[in-house]
Every structure is written in structure tokens, then in C-alpha cells.
Amino acid sequence: MLPLSLLRAASGSPMLVELKGGDTYNGRLVNCDAWMNLNLRDVICTSKDGEKFWKLPECYIRGSAIKYLRLPDDAIDKVPEDDGSRHAAKRGKMEFTGRGGGRGGGRGGVGVEEVVEAGVVEEVEVVEKEEEEKAAEDMEQVINW
């Protein structure tokens, strides 16, 4: 089970959020995003020292500021079972993700083999080493002229 799937399943549940600065927020989870930013409703905020309290109708908490979360025990039961089929489908599918992706690795992204296998091009013309050397000689003659 992934933390974000647990949080998404806990939508509507009461929760306690402690921030890295020490303040705590008790409220009902409205929603969360991929960066664990939270929207809470009916919130009671407590200061770090525990002497000050604020009641807020709603608040937004940035995920990078969260120290820990406390959810009710029944939130785990609400998480849908993941059989891994979604991830298996992605593994079989070829994606061009830009630099560093694919078997070619490193700079330049997708290798020639992946492009041909994926059917992006039917034929690939490869410049022979001799042709490259001839082009370099021609360029040198132009520069020295």
C-alpha cells in the first residue's frame, strides 16, 4: 500500500497533522495531491507550545511542511486492493520519455533500436564512418581555404 493511496482513501476522515515547526492541525481531510498537500475542513490549530488555539473553517497544508500524520485505524480498511495490473501494463508499453529513457540510456534519449521496434520509422539510414570522415575532410578544406 502506498502512502498517497492511503491518504486518498481517508478522504472525509478526521486526522491530526503535525508540522515540522511544531504546530498541530486537527480536522477532516477534504483531499490531497501527489505532493501530499492537504486540504482540511473544520480545523482546530494548536500552537507549538500548546497554549494557543484557533478554529478554522478550512486550511491548506503544504506537504513538504508535514512532520507526521495520524489517521484513524479504519482508514486502512478503505484502501482499495492494488493487484499491480496497472503497473504491469506500463512496463510492457514503450514510452519515449526524453533524455535518459530507453535502452540507449545516457544522453539523447531513445536509441535507434527502440525507434525501429516501436514502428516510428520503417527504415533507418546509418551514415558510414567513411562518409563521416569525408565530410570532416571537406569541412577542413573549406576552413583552410
C-alpha positions in Angstrom: 0.0 0.0 0.0 1.3 3.4 -0.9 1.0 6.4 1.4 -0.8 8.5 -1.2 -3.4 5.8 -1.8 -4.0 5.6 2.0 -4.5 9.4 2.1 -6.9 9.4 -0.8 -8.9 6.6 0.7 -9.0 8.5 4.0 -10.8 11.5 2.4 -13.5 12.7 4.8 -11.8 11.1 7.8 -10.6 13.0 10.9 -6.8 13.3 11.1 -4.1 15.0 13.1 -1.2 16.7 11.2 1.9 17.9 12.9 4.1 20.3 11.1 7.9 20.4 11.2 7.6 23.7 13.1 5.6 22.0 15.9 2.1 23.3 15.2 -0.7 20.7 15.0 -3.9 20.7 12.9 -6.9 18.5 13.7 -9.6 18.4 11.1 -11.3 16.3 8.4 -9.4 15.6 5.2 -11.0 17.1 2.1 -8.4 16.0 -0.4 -4.7 15.6 -1.1 -2.5 15.7 -4.2 0.6 14.0 -5.4 2.9 16.2 -3.3 0.9 15.3 -0.2 -0.5 18.8 0.0 -3.7 18.6 2.1 -7.0 20.5 2.4 -8.6 20.1 5.8 -12.1 21.2 6.9 -13.4 22.1 10.4 -9.8 22.5 11.7 -8.5 23.2 15.2 -4.9 24.5 15.1 -2.7 24.3 18.2 0.5 26.3 18.6 3.8 24.6 19.2 3.8 25.4 22.9 0.1 24.2 23.2 -1.1 27.5 24.7 -2.9 29.0 21.7 -5.8 27.5 19.8 -7.5 28.6 16.6 -10.7 27.3 15.0 -10.6 27.4 11.2 -13.4 26.5 8.7 -10.7 25.2 6.3 -7.0 25.2 5.7 -4.3 24.2 3.2 -1.2 22.5 4.3 1.9 22.1 2.1 3.2 18.5 2.0 6.8 19.5 2.5 6.0 21.1 5.9 4.4 17.9 7.3 6.3 16.1 10.1 3.7 13.3 10.5 0.1 12.4 10.1 -2.2 10.4 12.4 -5.2 8.7 10.8 -8.0 6.6 12.3 -7.4 2.8 12.2 -10.4 2.2 9.9 -8.8 4.3 7.2 -6.6 1.3 6.2 -9.7 -0.8 5.5 -10.9 1.8 3.0 -7.8 1.5 0.8 -8.6 -0.4 -2.5 -6.6 -3.5 -3.2 -4.0 -3.0 -5.9 -3.2 -6.1 -7.9 -0.3 -4.5 -9.7 -2.0 -4.8 -13.1 -1.8 -1.0 -13.7 2.0 -1.1 -13.2 2.4 -4.3 -15.3 0.6 -2.6 -18.3 3.1 0.3 -18.1 6.1 -2.0 -18.1 5.0 -3.6 -21.4 4.3 -0.3 -23.1 7.2 1.7 -24.6 7.3 5.3 -23.7 9.6 8.0 -25.1 10.5 10.0 -22.1 13.2 12.2 -23.4 16.8 12.1 -22.2 18.0 9.0 -20.4 14.9 6.9 -21.1 15.0 3.6 -23.0 17.7 1.1 -23.7 20.0 3.7 -25.2 20.3 5.3 -21.8 22.5 8.4 -21.4 22.2 11.5 -23.5 19.9 11.7 -26.4 17.0 9.6 -25.1 15.7 6.8 -27.3 18.1 4.5 -29.2 17.8 3.6 -32.8 16.6 0.1 -32.0 13.7 1.4 -29.9 12.6 3.7 -32.7 12.5 0.9 -35.2 10.9 -1.6 -32.9 8.2 0.9 -32.0 7.4 1.5 -35.7 8.1 5.2 -35.6 10.2 4.8 -38.7 10.4 2.0 -41.1 14.0 2.4 -42.3 16.9 4.0 -40.6 19.8 5.2 -42.7 23.1 5.0 -41.0 25.9 7.2 -42.1 29.0 5.1 -42.7 32.2 6.0 -40.9 33.9 6.7 -44.3 31.3 9.2 -45.2 31.7 11.0 -41.9 35.5 11.1 -42.4 35.0 12.5 -46.0 32.6 15.1 -44.6 35.2 16.1 -42.0 37.9 16.4 -44.7 35.6 18.6 -46.8 34.9 20.8 -43.9 38.6 21.1 -43.1 39.4 22.1 -46.7 36.7 24.8 -46.6 38.1 26.2 -43.3 41.7 26.2 -44.7 40.7 27.8 -48.0 
